[in-house]
Amino acid sequence: MAADIGYELRAFHIPKTVDNDLLVTDHCPGFGTAAKFEACALMGDDLDNRALPGVKIDVTMGRHAGFLAAATVLGRQRDDDGPHLTYLPERPISIEKFVGDVESVYTKLGRCVVTVSEGICDTDGVTWTEKLAQQKETDAHGNIQLSGSGSLADFLAGQV
């Protein structure tokens, strides 16, 4: 269109995604800010969990990439700092293993802070959220709602 009206136009595209899940990219614009926010948020959650011990499960964005969930450990300074457990969609895990891990940390420390990426999947490769078929909700793009409604967090809390 620009050429049709004699207007010289040059355009370029910079991909942005806080999930940092684009191939052949080191860091996407937006990821650094989101990673810092997640790390700081989990530092605060850990302090809350120290004051009011129990099991705290945080669900982060990341349907197919666990970069944000992994970033939550960046604020750890001591061995007993949370998050104590971090689960990424790239590493399938059974619900039994998840519960066993939480029980182990809780037994050792008397508390447990867990970070779970919203795309976490079972050993069969199906996301845990997809297994919650009766609670399926979709976002504005028609994708299964993974974390916004709290379905995954509610499910995990029920398991623990």
DAKADA-V960245 format. One record per backbone hydrogen bond with DSSP energy under -1.0 kcal/mol. NH is the residue of the N-H (numbers start at 1). CO is the residue of the C=O. If there is no record, write none. Layout:
NH,CO / NH,CO
This chain:
5,1 / 6,3 / 7,2 / 20,17 / 31,28 / 34,30 / 35,31 / 36,32 / 37,33 / 38,34 / 39,35 / 40,36 / 41,37 / 42,38 / 43,39 / 44,40 / 45,41 / 46,42 / 47,43 / 48,44 / 49,45 / 50,46 / 51,47 / 52,48 / 56,112 / 58,114 / 60,116 / 70,66 / 71,67 / 72,69 / 73,70 / 74,71 / 76,73 / 81,78 / 84,113 / 85,113 / 87,115 / 91,88 / 93,121 / 98,94 / 99,95 / 100,96 / 101,97 / 102,98 / 103,99 / 104,100 / 105,101 / 106,102 / 107,103 / 108,104 / 109,105 / 110,106 / 112,54 / 114,56 / 115,85 / 116,58 / 117,87 / 118,60 / 119,62 / 120,117 / 122,126 / 125,122 / 128,120 / 131,127 / 132,129 / 135,132 / 136,133 / 139,143 / 142,139 / 145,137 / 150,147 / 154,150 / 155,151 / 156,152 / 157,153 / 158,154 / 159,155 / 160,156
